[in-house]
């Protein structure tokens, strides 16, 4: 999934969830370094926490994802990535992403 973006990804910071249990394989395949945040230390994952807040504007906490369609998720994804961000000098994440990978 991330292999096409290998040259753009430098590090990955994650929590201790099972989704990255095979981090060694990913680390080698993408030639990058993994960092693990400490449990209950959300400030170590500031970008992720901010992004979760943006997602929560569309999908409230404790929502059952069984009832959210792929089309709805794509719509929310587009809205979030099409929103200018102060941290990006008021540029849109999707524009910067495509500049970086093309």
OpenMM code with the backbone's topology and positions (N, CA, C; nanometers):
from openmm import Vec3, app, unit

residues = "UNK UNK UNK UNK UNK UNK UNK UNK UNK UNK UNK UNK UNK UNK UNK UNK UNK UNK UNK UNK UNK UNK UNK UNK UNK UNK UNK UNK UNK UNK UNK UNK UNK UNK UNK UNK UNK UNK UNK UNK UNK UNK UNK UNK UNK UNK UNK UNK UNK UNK UNK UNK UNK UNK UNK UNK UNK UNK UNK UNK UNK UNK UNK UNK UNK UNK UNK UNK UNK UNK UNK UNK UNK UNK UNK UNK UNK UNK UNK UNK UNK UNK UNK UNK UNK UNK UNK UNK UNK UNK UNK UNK UNK UNK UNK UNK UNK UNK UNK UNK UNK UNK".split()
positions = [
    Vec3(0.0815, -0.1193, 0.0000),
    Vec3(0.0000, 0.0000, 0.0000),
    Vec3(0.0866, 0.1268, 0.0000),
    Vec3(0.1935, 0.1278, 0.0776),
    Vec3(0.2777, 0.2470, 0.0869),
    Vec3(0.3962, 0.2424, -0.0081),
    Vec3(0.4221, 0.1290, -0.0679),
    Vec3(0.5388, 0.1117, -0.1540),
    Vec3(0.5499, 0.2158, -0.2652),
    Vec3(0.4407, 0.2553, -0.3319),
    Vec3(0.4545, 0.3573, -0.4362),
    Vec3(0.5043, 0.4926, -0.3829),
    Vec3(0.4916, 0.5141, -0.2520),
    Vec3(0.5317, 0.6422, -0.1923),
    Vec3(0.6618, 0.6301, -0.1141),
    Vec3(0.7343, 0.5236, -0.1373),
    Vec3(0.8557, 0.4928, -0.0619),
    Vec3(0.9510, 0.6115, -0.0515),
    Vec3(0.9743, 0.6799, -0.1608),
    Vec3(1.0732, 0.7889, -0.1565),
    Vec3(1.0222, 0.9118, -0.0813),
    Vec3(0.8926, 0.9192, -0.0553),
    Vec3(0.8358, 1.0340, 0.0153),
    Vec3(0.8193, 1.0099, 0.1647),
    Vec3(0.8203, 0.8844, 0.2071),
    Vec3(0.8001, 0.8514, 0.3484),
    Vec3(0.9366, 0.8336, 0.4136),
    Vec3(0.9622, 0.9087, 0.5194),
    Vec3(1.0913, 0.9009, 0.5886),
    Vec3(1.0804, 0.8230, 0.7191),
    Vec3(0.9725, 0.8459, 0.7942),
    Vec3(0.9517, 0.7782, 0.9218),
    Vec3(0.8028, 0.7490, 0.9390),
    Vec3(0.7742, 0.6580, 1.0298),
    Vec3(0.6365, 0.6302, 1.0705),
    Vec3(0.6345, 0.6293, 1.2222),
    Vec3(0.5429, 0.7046, 1.2801),
    Vec3(0.5228, 0.7036, 1.4243),
    Vec3(0.3877, 0.6405, 1.4507),
    Vec3(0.3857, 0.5410, 1.5363),
    Vec3(0.2589, 0.4739, 1.5650),
    Vec3(0.2485, 0.4452, 1.7140),
    Vec3(0.1292, 0.4053, 1.7536),
    Vec3(0.1114, 0.3613, 1.8912),
    Vec3(0.1450, 0.2126, 1.8966),
    Vec3(0.1057, 0.1473, 1.9993),
    Vec3(0.1417, 0.0058, 2.0140),
    Vec3(0.0292, -0.0872, 1.9699),
    Vec3(-0.0518, -0.0429, 1.8764),
    Vec3(-0.1617, -0.1251, 1.8259),
    Vec3(-0.1120, -0.2383, 1.7377),
    Vec3(-0.1991, -0.3345, 1.7145),
    Vec3(-0.1601, -0.4533, 1.6379),
    Vec3(-0.1441, -0.4255, 1.4889),
    Vec3(-0.1946, -0.3118, 1.4409),
    Vec3(-0.1866, -0.2853, 1.2969),
    Vec3(-0.0429, -0.2724, 1.2469),
    Vec3(0.0525, -0.2483, 1.3362),
    Vec3(0.1922, -0.2402, 1.2945),
    Vec3(0.2757, -0.3489, 1.3623),
    Vec3(0.2151, -0.4635, 1.3900),
    Vec3(0.2880, -0.5713, 1.4570),
    Vec3(0.4016, -0.6264, 1.3704),
    Vec3(0.3920, -0.6108, 1.2399),
    Vec3(0.5003, -0.6562, 1.1509),
    Vec3(0.5840, -0.5375, 1.1034),
    Vec3(0.6100, -0.4445, 1.1957),
    Vec3(0.6809, -0.3222, 1.1592),
    Vec3(0.8198, -0.3493, 1.1024),
    Vec3(0.8861, -0.4570, 1.1478),
    Vec3(1.0209, -0.4865, 1.0967),
    Vec3(1.0195, -0.5070, 0.9458),
    Vec3(0.9213, -0.5805, 0.8984),
    Vec3(0.9099, -0.6072, 0.7545),
    Vec3(0.8829, -0.4781, 0.6767),
    Vec3(0.7941, -0.3958, 0.7292),
    Vec3(0.7613, -0.2683, 0.6638),
    Vec3(0.8838, -0.1781, 0.6628),
    Vec3(0.9545, -0.1732, 0.7763),
    Vec3(1.0748, -0.0912, 0.7903),
    Vec3(1.1780, -0.1277, 0.6839),
    Vec3(1.2014, -0.2562, 0.6645),
    Vec3(1.2996, -0.3017, 0.5658),
    Vec3(1.2521, -0.2755, 0.4233),
    Vec3(1.1258, -0.3067, 0.3972),
    Vec3(1.0721, -0.2935, 0.2617),
    Vec3(1.0726, -0.1475, 0.2149),
    Vec3(1.0407, -0.0554, 0.3072),
    Vec3(1.0336, 0.0861, 0.2704),
    Vec3(1.1616, 0.1624, 0.3030),
    Vec3(1.2568, 0.0960, 0.3697),
    Vec3(1.3827, 0.1595, 0.4091),
    Vec3(1.3563, 0.2878, 0.4881),
    Vec3(1.2829, 0.2720, 0.5973),
    Vec3(1.2527, 0.3854, 0.6838),
    Vec3(1.2612, 0.3415, 0.8286),
    Vec3(1.2401, 0.4357, 0.9189),
    Vec3(1.2507, 0.4059, 1.0609),
    Vec3(1.1145, 0.4223, 1.1281),
    Vec3(1.0811, 0.3276, 1.2152),
    Vec3(0.9587, 0.3329, 1.2941),
    Vec3(0.9882, 0.3947, 1.4294),
    Vec3(0.8947, 0.4742, 1.4781),
    Vec3(0.8996, 0.5262, 1.6137),
    Vec3(0.7700, 0.4864, 1.6816),
    Vec3(0.7790, 0.4478, 1.8073),
    Vec3(0.6607, 0.4078, 1.8828),
    Vec3(0.6346, 0.5098, 1.9925),
    Vec3(0.5155, 0.5662, 1.9922),
    Vec3(0.4769, 0.6615, 2.0953),
    Vec3(0.4419, 0.5850, 2.2228),
    Vec3(0.4591, 0.6504, 2.3341),
    Vec3(0.4257, 0.5893, 2.4621),
    Vec3(0.2740, 0.5883, 2.4821),
    Vec3(0.2221, 0.4856, 2.5478),
    Vec3(0.0776, 0.4799, 2.5738),
    Vec3(0.0311, 0.6017, 2.6540),
    Vec3(-0.0869, 0.6496, 2.6225),
    Vec3(-0.1504, 0.7635, 2.6903),
    Vec3(-0.0677, 0.8914, 2.6795),
    Vec3(0.0088, 0.9048, 2.5739),
    Vec3(0.0906, 1.0243, 2.5508),
    Vec3(0.0539, 1.0841, 2.4158),
    Vec3(-0.0677, 1.1322, 2.4054),
    Vec3(-0.1187, 1.1797, 2.2767),
    Vec3(-0.0368, 1.2955, 2.2206),
    Vec3(0.0299, 1.3727, 2.3048),
    Vec3(0.1107, 1.4846, 2.2570),
    Vec3(0.2289, 1.4375, 2.1719),
    Vec3(0.2663, 1.3101, 2.1832),
    Vec3(0.3740, 1.2563, 2.1000),
    Vec3(0.3268, 1.2267, 1.9577),
    Vec3(0.1967, 1.2304, 1.9380),
    Vec3(0.1384, 1.2032, 1.8067),
    Vec3(0.0463, 1.3186, 1.7683),
    Vec3(0.0976, 1.4388, 1.7747),
    Vec3(0.0165, 1.5577, 1.7537),
    Vec3(-0.0588, 1.5596, 1.6220),
    Vec3(0.0088, 1.5275, 1.5136),
    Vec3(-0.0564, 1.5300, 1.3826),
    Vec3(-0.1702, 1.4292, 1.3769),
    Vec3(-0.1462, 1.3109, 1.4289),
    Vec3(-0.2502, 1.2075, 1.4288),
    Vec3(-0.3703, 1.2518, 1.5122),
    Vec3(-0.3451, 1.3100, 1.6289),
    Vec3(-0.4550, 1.3543, 1.7146),
    Vec3(-0.5340, 1.4667, 1.6475),
    Vec3(-0.4639, 1.5571, 1.5817),
    Vec3(-0.5325, 1.6654, 1.5099),
    Vec3(-0.6185, 1.6086, 1.3968),
    Vec3(-0.5631, 1.5136, 1.3243),
    Vec3(-0.6377, 1.4510, 1.2144),
    Vec3(-0.7592, 1.3759, 1.2679),
    Vec3(-0.7445, 1.3084, 1.3812),
    Vec3(-0.8602, 1.2426, 1.4423),
    Vec3(-0.9699, 1.3437, 1.4728),
    Vec3(-0.9315, 1.4627, 1.5185),
    Vec3(-1.0299, 1.5678, 1.5441),
    Vec3(-1.1026, 1.6094, 1.4174),
    Vec3(-1.0298, 1.6173, 1.3067),
    Vec3(-1.0934, 1.6516, 1.1790),
    Vec3(-1.1913, 1.5423, 1.1368),
    Vec3(-1.1520, 1.4173, 1.1533),
    Vec3(-1.2400, 1.3054, 1.1180),
    Vec3(-1.3658, 1.3087, 1.2041),
    Vec3(-1.3503, 1.3410, 1.3318),
    Vec3(-1.4641, 1.3441, 1.4238),
    Vec3(-1.5662, 1.4520, 1.3870),
    Vec3(-1.5277, 1.5489, 1.3057),
    Vec3(-1.6251, 1.6480, 1.2586),
    Vec3(-1.7291, 1.5819, 1.1689),
    Vec3(-1.6929, 1.4716, 1.1079),
    Vec3(-1.7828, 1.4011, 1.0163),
    Vec3(-1.8347, 1.2696, 1.0750),
    Vec3(-1.7520, 1.2048, 1.1547),
    Vec3(-1.7881, 1.0755, 1.2128),
    Vec3(-1.7707, 1.0860, 1.3644),
    Vec3(-1.8799, 1.0991, 1.4379),
    Vec3(-1.8689, 1.1136, 1.5838),
    Vec3(-1.8024, 0.9922, 1.6496),
    Vec3(-1.7392, 1.0171, 1.7631),
    Vec3(-1.6769, 0.9097, 1.8392),
    Vec3(-1.7824, 0.8039, 1.8722),
    Vec3(-1.7407, 0.6798, 1.8770),
    Vec3(-1.8270, 0.5645, 1.9042),
    Vec3(-1.9232, 0.5327, 1.7904),
    Vec3(-1.9011, 0.5912, 1.6735),
    Vec3(-1.9835, 0.5550, 1.5576),
    Vec3(-1.9505, 0.4124, 1.5163),
    Vec3(-2.0484, 0.3428, 1.4671),
    Vec3(-2.0281, 0.2063, 1.4194),
    Vec3(-1.9940, 0.2123, 1.2709),
    Vec3(-1.8716, 0.1770, 1.2376),
    Vec3(-1.8247, 0.1884, 1.0993),
    Vec3(-1.8938, 0.0900, 1.0052),
    Vec3(-1.9677, -0.0040, 1.0594),
    Vec3(-2.0447, -0.0946, 0.9733),
    Vec3(-2.1495, -0.0181, 0.8933),
    Vec3(-2.1921, 0.0961, 0.9469),
    Vec3(-2.3006, 0.1713, 0.8840),
    Vec3(-2.2515, 0.2911, 0.8038),
    Vec3(-2.1211, 0.3039, 0.7883),
    Vec3(-2.0640, 0.4136, 0.7094),
    Vec3(-2.0162, 0.3544, 0.5774),
    Vec3(-2.0668, 0.4069, 0.4680),
    Vec3(-2.0337, 0.3505, 0.3370),
    Vec3(-1.8956, 0.3962, 0.2903),
    Vec3(-1.8398, 0.3225, 0.1954),
    Vec3(-1.7120, 0.3615, 0.1348),
    Vec3(-1.7248, 0.4975, 0.0677),
    Vec3(-1.8398, 0.5240, 0.0088),
    Vec3(-1.8625, 0.6530, -0.0578),
    Vec3(-1.8588, 0.7672, 0.0434),
    Vec3(-1.9184, 0.7455, 0.1609),
    Vec3(-1.9152, 0.8480, 0.2653),
    Vec3(-1.7717, 0.8727, 0.3113),
    Vec3(-1.6973, 0.7661, 0.3323),
    Vec3(-1.5580, 0.7802, 0.3763),
    Vec3(-1.4766, 0.8557, 0.2723),
    Vec3(-1.4947, 0.8238, 0.1457),
    Vec3(-1.4235, 0.8958, 0.0392),
    Vec3(-1.4608, 1.0436, 0.0387),
    Vec3(-1.5876, 1.0734, 0.0624),
    Vec3(-1.6329, 1.2127, 0.0665),
    Vec3(-1.5653, 1.2872, 0.1821),
    Vec3(-1.5602, 1.2254, 0.3007),
    Vec3(-1.4959, 1.2887, 0.4162),
    Vec3(-1.3459, 1.3035, 0.3924),
    Vec3(-1.2861, 1.2020, 0.3340),
    Vec3(-1.1430, 1.2061, 0.3028),
    Vec3(-1.1130, 1.3233, 0.2095),
    Vec3(-1.1945, 1.3392, 0.1075),
    Vec3(-1.1755, 1.4497, 0.0133),
    Vec3(-1.1902, 1.5843, 0.0848),
    Vec3(-1.2917, 1.5982, 0.1681),
    Vec3(-1.3132, 1.7250, 0.2390),
    Vec3(-1.1955, 1.7584, 0.3299),
    Vec3(-1.1446, 1.6585, 0.4005),
    Vec3(-1.0329, 1.6817, 0.4924),
    Vec3(-0.9055, 1.7164, 0.4157),
    Vec3(-0.8765, 1.6455, 0.3088),
    Vec3(-0.7538, 1.6700, 0.2324),
    Vec3(-0.7623, 1.7912, 0.1416),
    Vec3(-0.8814, 1.8438, 0.1238),
    Vec3(-0.9010, 1.9618, 0.0397),
    Vec3(-0.9104, 2.0898, 0.1230),
    Vec3(-0.8891, 2.0773, 0.2529),
    Vec3(-0.8996, 2.1911, 0.3448),
    Vec3(-0.7615, 2.2530, 0.3670),
    Vec3(-0.7456, 2.3814, 0.3389),
    Vec3(-0.6157, 2.4456, 0.3644),
    Vec3(-0.5797, 2.4365, 0.5131),
    Vec3(-0.4512, 2.4192, 0.5411),
    Vec3(-0.4051, 2.4059, 0.6797),
    Vec3(-0.3042, 2.5152, 0.7122),
    Vec3(-0.3208, 2.5727, 0.8277),
    Vec3(-0.2288, 2.6762, 0.8738),
    Vec3(-0.0853, 2.6233, 0.8782),
    Vec3(-0.0686, 2.5013, 0.9308),
    Vec3(0.0641, 2.4416, 0.9444),
    Vec3(0.1313, 2.4203, 0.8089),
    Vec3(0.0523, 2.4159, 0.7024),
    Vec3(0.1054, 2.3992, 0.5667),
    Vec3(0.1068, 2.5320, 0.4917),
    Vec3(0.1106, 2.6409, 0.5673),
    Vec3(0.1109, 2.7746, 0.5077),
    Vec3(-0.0147, 2.7958, 0.4224),
    Vec3(-0.1262, 2.7442, 0.4753),
    Vec3(-0.2587, 2.7558, 0.4136),
    Vec3(-0.2678, 2.6900, 0.2761),
    Vec3(-0.1859, 2.5871, 0.2583),
    Vec3(-0.1979, 2.5048, 0.1378),
    Vec3(-0.2800, 2.3811, 0.1725),
    Vec3(-0.3298, 2.3139, 0.0700),
    Vec3(-0.4114, 2.1944, 0.0903),
    Vec3(-0.3215, 2.0709, 0.0945),
    Vec3(-0.3455, 1.9802, 0.1886),
    Vec3(-0.2642, 1.8583, 0.1962),
    Vec3(-0.2611, 1.7806, 0.0655),
    Vec3(-0.3737, 1.7699, -0.0023),
    Vec3(-0.3762, 1.6906, -0.1266),
    Vec3(-0.2855, 1.7516, -0.2326),
    Vec3(-0.2801, 1.8841, -0.2399),
    Vec3(-0.1943, 1.9490, -0.3394),
    Vec3(-0.0470, 1.9226, -0.3100),
    Vec3(-0.0086, 1.9355, -0.1833),
    Vec3(0.1311, 1.9117, -0.1462),
    Vec3(0.1690, 1.7650, -0.1640),
    Vec3(0.0764, 1.6762, -0.1327),
    Vec3(0.1020, 1.5333, -0.1506),
    Vec3(0.1310, 1.5024, -0.2968),
    Vec3(0.0461, 1.5506, -0.3865),
    Vec3(0.0658, 1.5205, -0.5291),
    Vec3(0.1912, 1.5872, -0.5850),
    Vec3(0.2274, 1.7031, -0.5319),
    Vec3(0.3538, 1.7662, -0.5735),
    Vec3(0.4716, 1.6773, -0.5338),
    Vec3(0.4620, 1.6210, -0.4148),
    Vec3(0.5725, 1.5413, -0.3609),
    Vec3(0.5898, 1.4080, -0.4344),
    Vec3(0.4805, 1.3457, -0.4735),
    Vec3(0.4903, 1.2116, -0.5318),
    Vec3(0.4954, 1.2104, -0.6840),
    Vec3(0.4817, 1.3253, -0.7482),
    Vec3(0.4884, 1.3267, -0.8952),
    Vec3(0.6192, 1.3854, -0.9428),
] * unit.nanometer
topology = app.Topology()
chain = topology.addChain("A")
for resn in residues:
    res = topology.addResidue(resn, chain)
    for name in ("N", "CA", "C"):
        topology.addAtom(name, app.Element.getBySymbol(name[0]), res)
